[in-house]
Each structure stands twice: as C-alpha cells, then as structure tokens.
Amino acid sequence: MIQPTAPGRAGAGADETGVRPASARPALAALSLSVLLTALTTGIAPVALPALADSFSASFSSLQWIVLAPLLSLTALVVGAGRLGDLFGRRRLLLAGLALFAAASVASAAAPTLWFLVAARCVQGAGAAFMAALTMAFVAGAVPRAGAGRAMGLLGTMSAVGTALGPVLGGALVAAAGWRAVFLAPALPALVALLLSVRHLPADRPVPGGGRGRFDTAGTLLLALALTAYALAMTLGRGGTPAVRATLLLTAALGAGLFVRAQARAASPLVPGALLRTPGLRPGLVTSGLVSVVMMTTLVVGPFRLSQGLGLDAARTGLLLSVGPLVAALTGVPAGHLADRWGASRATVLGLGVMAAGAVALSAAPTALGAAGYVLPLAVLTAGYGVFQTANNTAVMADVPPDRRGVVSGTLNLSRNLGLVTGASVMGAVFAHAAAAAAGTDVATASPGAVAAATRVTFAVAAALVLVALAVAARATARRGPAADGTAARPERAARRTGS
C-alpha cells in the first residue's frame, strides 16, 4: 500500500497529508489539466470526421472507431488503472498516464492510415484511464478533508469545460490547420500537466506495516472483457443485427459472471467485497450511473428538440446546447463550497432534488414557450448535476481506505461511463419509439409535434430515474446520519483557523 507525501521529503510546514500549502495550487492545476484533457479526448474528435473521411476515403462505420476507441479503452481499463496506482504508486502511474496520453496524441496527429489513428486513439484512452482514475484519488489523499469539496468542484468544473471546449476547439483547429491539429492539440497541455505533476504532486511512500498485495490480472481481464462487450453492444450494436447485439450482451453477462466468481476466489481481488460495504460507496455508484443516463438524455434529445422540433438552424442549436456545459462549469466550485459547508451527503440529496425539478420541467414545458421551454429547465437540470457530481464524488471518496482510493476512483468513473453509454442507447431508443408512436414514422422525419411529444415522454422517464437516485441517496444519508459526513462546516472553519 502507498500513501502520498511531499515531493522528495515531507518538509516543514507540510500538513497531515504530506502536502506543503505552497504546493497545493500547482498540484491542483496539474490534476485539473488531467481532468480537462480526459473530457476533451472524446469531444474534440467528432468535428474532424468529415475531413478524415475525405483524407482516408473512409466509410462512416470505420470513422466511428475514431470516437469509440478511446471511450472503450478508458471504460475497460479505468478500474485496473486505479488499482495499479494503489499498488505501485499513484504519482508514478499518473505520470505514466500523462506521458502515454501525450505520446499517443502526437502519434494520432502523425497517423499515416485510418487504422493507425484508431490504434493511437486506443492508446490515448489507456493513458486517459490512469488520468481519470487517479485524479480523484489524489484529491482524497492530498487535500485537507475540510476542503475536499472545493477541490472536487474544481475538477468537476474542468470536466465541464473540457466537454464544452471540445467541439468549439475542434472546429476551429480543423478550419485553421486541418484534422491533424485536432489530435496534436492535447499534447502540449498534457506535457504541462506532466511537468507540474513531477514538480508538485506528492511522492509515494509505503505505509508503515502495510503490504502491497498482488495485482488481480485475471479479474482485470475479465472485467475488461465484460465492459468492452457491453459498451460495443450499446454503441455499435445499435447499427448491427439483433444477433450481433445479443451476442455482445451475452458475452458481457458471461464476462461479468466470471469476474464475480474470480473475485470471490482471488487472494487479492480487484474489487474486494468488503470495499463495497464501505458506507456511501454502493449508493454513490448507483446514483452516479443513473444520473449519467439522464445527462446523456440531454445530448441525445436536445439537438432534435431544438432543430427539428423548433426549427432552429445549426448555429443557434449549438449555441443553446452549450448552455448545459456552461452552467456545469459555473456550478462546480460553488457546489464544492456547499459540500464543505453543508456536508457532502446532504448536498448530494439537494443536487438530485434540483435535477428532478429540471427533468420534470423538461417533460412538462408547453411547446408555446419555444426554445426557452427547453433551455431554462436544461440549465436547472445541469446546475443540479453540478452540485450532485461534486458532492457525490466527495462523499464517496471521504470514507475510502488510503490503499483503495485509486480503485474506488476508477470504479466511480466506470459507473459514470457505463451510465453515459447506456443512456445513449436506451434513452435514444425511448425517444425514437415515442416519436414513432406519435407520428408513425422514423424520428428523422417526424413532425415538430411528434418530436415534442417524444421529448415529453423521454424526460418523464429521465425524471423517474432521478427520483430513484434521490430515494437511494436520501436513504443512504439517513442511515449514515450527519455525524458520519466527513465534510461538515466545523472542520472547515477549524482548517481556516489553523491556516490549512
């Protein structure tokens, strides 16, 4: 097991986490850049697909892999990446992930063929898996507990900024310098994050009396198999035959069953059963997955509701859809302050309550309100999500043993990714089915009225999912009680008095 300490040595002035106050801001800057780049990886590529189609004379089905490759490798590897960090040092594994990400970005930009580019993007996703898994683990170990909410809020803000920046930056780079610039652009900030991490992140040192244990290779491979098959079923499976999708889902179920069996027999399992009994972990994972399904709904439904349902052009549709990421970016840091002051568990419940109100409003808003009837409830929903994500991440990581922070952070990221890929498939199917029921035709040719009706049905389902998440979170908060919440206002004030 490892535990962070200050770079090189725990010098004078270091707090109990081993981080000197002077190093806290540049350390958070390094972690923030890592989160931003992880979000940017997927969002920046789709804009370049038309240019890539011309450059490589590729079909759309082949081009999909440029977007899917990093998502699949990140999803499959993120839990194992977190566990490797717990065993062999979170700092050194994060440095390796940043270096791998930067090298893969350069290789992607220099790709001579389409499939070389796909392979490089897969490697880029592997680097992003370490970055995604280990940033939250570092916050939990390197930031005083009373300020953990604000640090998580900053990471949430940077994730939203990366999501919003991807299409804008990608479009500008394609127009100015061609598609290769799109894949080269993340390399420089990755190198900056690498240099900041080398200089300011706390070095790893063994916990006295702790043992490293072994890496569960078999469990990691089985989990990766199950996750990859499931993600493919939810993405590529939509365009294939029912037999293809059924085969992928059967493979995912088989892999999951073998993984559970292997975990029960392993001497050092990837995800120990005792860890899942950590207070707040299972509710945090369930609510994170459900909420991610709902947030993907806004990305699936929004373009159809604004363009096809309300007749807006592409420019105005894109501008209005950017309201969501913008609100999430502005909410992150205030949400962190709220989590530190109120307690993360109660802030989680508040965020879900606001999300439920936004989802209900999206379902009930009359067509006469026009674009405002979609965008204003979307802003409410996204603000609630910003509060939820920050508070839930803080609550989950607060109770995790130091030697398991990496794997729990990876599992939390996994629940989010699985929610996103599930939402894209399932909620997309709900929307298409509702439009077909209203108009008797495909959603692509549905009338504005049919699109509006499908929007109401889809967000009614989304509201039900948020209410389920709210019930799970409220029950977990009631069981733990206020005393169990590690981010109360009193420790924050004490931290201020002591200068932490």
C-alpha positions, 0 to 999 in steps of 0.5 A: 500500500502507498500513501502520498507525501511531499515531493522528495521529503515531507518538509516543514510546514507540510500538513497531515497529508504530506502536502506543503500549502505552497504546493497545493495550487500547482498540484491542483492545476496539474490534476485539473489539466488531467481532468480537462484533457480526459473530457476533451479526448472524446469531444474534440474528435467528432468535428474532424470526421468529415475531413478524415473521411475525405483524407482516408476515403473512409466509410462512416462505420470505420470513422466511428472507431475514431470516437469509440476507441478511446471511450472503450479503452478508458471504460475497460481499463479505468478500474485496473488503472486505479488499482495499479496506482494503489499498488505501485504508486499513484504519482508514478502511474499518473505520470505514466498516464500523462506521458502515454496520453501525450505520446499517443496524441502526437502519434494520432496527429502523425497517423499515416492510415485510418487504422493507425489513428484508431490504434493511437486513439486506443492508446490515448484512452489507456493513458486517459484511464490512469488520468481519470482514475487517479485524479480523484484519488489524489484529491482524497489523499492530498487535500485537507478533508475540510476542503475536499469539496472545493477541490472536487468542484474544481475538477468537476468544473474542468470536466465541464469545460473540457466537454464544452471546449471540445467541439468549439476547439475542434472546429476551429483547429480543423478550419485553421490547420486541418484534422491533424491539429485536432489530435496534436492539440492535447499534447502540449497541455498534457506535457504541462500537466506532466511537468507540474505533476513531477514538480508538485504532486506528492511522492509515494511512500509505503505505509508503515506495516502495510503490504502491497498485495498482488495485482488481480490480472485475471479479474482485470481481464475479465472485467475488461472483457465484460465492459468492452462487450457491453459498451460495443453492444450499446454503441455499435450494436445499435447499427448491427443485427439483433444477433450481433447485439445479443451476442455482445450482451451475452458475452458481457453477462458471461464476462461479468459472471466470471469476474464475480466468481474470480473475485470471490476466489482471488487472494487479492481481488480487484474489487474486494467485497468488503470495499463495497460495504464501505458506507456511501460507496454502493449508493454513490455508484448507483446514483452516479450511473443513473444520473449519467443516463439522464445527462446523456438524455440531454445530448441525445434529445436536445439537438432534435428538440431544438432543430427539428422540433423548433426549427432552429438552424445549426448555429443557434442549436449549438449555441443553446446546447452549450448552455448545459456545459456552461452552467456545469462549469459555473456550478462546480466550485460553488457546489464544492463550497456547499459540500464543505459547508453543508456536508457532502451527503446532504448536498448530494440529496439537494443536487438530485432534488434540483435535477428532478425539478429540471427533468420534470420541467423538461417533460412538462414545458408547453411547446408555446414557450419555444426554445426557452421551454427547453433551455431554462429547465436544461440549465436547472437540470445541469446546475443540479448535476453540478452540485450532485457530481461534486458532492457525490464524488466527495462523499464517496471518496471521504470514507475510502481506505488510503490503499483503495482510493485509486480503485474506488476512483476508477470504479466511480468513473466506470459507473459514470461511463457505463451510465453515459453509454447506456443512456445513449442507447436506451434513452435514444431508443425511448425517444425514437419509439415515442416519436414513432408512436406519435407520428408513425414514422422514423424520428428523422422525419417526424413532425415538430409535434411528434418530436415534442411529444417524444421529448415529453415522454423521454424526460418523464422517464429521465425524471423517474430515474432521478427520483430513484437516485434521490430515494437511494441517496436520501436513504443512504444519508439517513442511515449514515446520519450527519455525524458520519459526513466527513465534510461538515462546516466545523472542520472547515472553519477549524482548517481556516483557523489553523491556516490549512 
